[in-house]
Amino acid sequence: MRRLIVNADDFGFTSGVNRAIVEAHTHGVVTSSTLMANGPAFAEAVVLAKANPRLSVGCHVVLIDGEPVVDARQLPSLTGLSPTTPSFATQGQFRDGLKTFAARAVAGRMNADEIMAEARAQIRKIQAAGISVSHVDTHKHTHLFPKILRPVLRAAAECGVRAVRNPFGPRMPLRSSQLLRRPKLWTRYAEVRVLSRFAGKFREAVDSEGFATPDGTLGIEVTGTLDETLFYAIAQSIPEGTWEFVCHPGYNDGDLQAARTRLRESRETELRALTLPAAREVLVQQGIQLISFGELRKP
């Protein structure tokens, strides 16, 4: 049996991203999404989520590239500020980009209580808005680091959330022929393979905390390059089990142009790939059942 969750990240990021996610759900193959509690378009995303109850909505926990929900002065290891920093002097931003975050996470230089407090605040903000949070993942997959994963899981459990993204994929997410046609994918594939050394600790933590998780994630290697050809190639290579396909549909409007992201034109390309009738047809042909995170625990 092969089951697939198609999850659109960054719900709440911009109005154009919100609109595209709903379109990819109602007219395409997206079954789940993860909502950014600190996103500029959060309020609109909440309204859209309530209008589309079949879209499973999780929390996209943000620990980099944004503003915390908790007072930034209470998160010194994440923001570089301190409780004594005057409020008028704070910018309220997370301190790190991905490379420095990764280095500090591996070195254990982040406070677990701060991570837990911020993750808990983000989940509870979504729940307070009337959304049932089906699962958690993290912006740029930061929970693949064990020092980040444990406090995120504890925060989720406190909030009654018991499902999490498995950010580790199969050994060969694409056939070699597809990788050979797009040499740039080899670099991304190699980077992801290096991080796979944390996969065992991820599984240990998830099992010990009693969380449900898919067998792994597809689509990470092709973030920013996903088109219909790559979608079909991945769909034809899905192993047995339950998998999550990560995507980032959106409209490249003025808000997105002004936002801090490398994914702009690629979001519209992804939206097209996800809403073409052939996207659903190839999954049917492959005998793959579409499910949402809300259905993950069901056999």
Buried (B, 14 or more C-beta within 10 A) or exposed (E): EBBBBBBBBBBBBBBBBBBBBBBBBEBBBBBBBBBBBBBBBBEBBBEBBEEBEEBBBBBBBBBBBBBBBBBBBBBBBBBBBEEEBEEEEEEBBBBBEEEEBBEBBEEEEBBBEBBBBBBBBBBBBBBEBEBBBBBBBBBBBBBBBBBBBBBBBBBBBEBEBBBBBBBBBBEEBBEEEBBEEBEEBEEBBEEBEEBBEBBEBBEEBBEEBEBBBBBBBBBBBBBBBBBBEBBBBBBBBBBEEBBBBBBBBBBBBEBBEEBEBEBBEBBBBBBBBBBBEEBBEBBEEBEBEBBBBBBBEEE
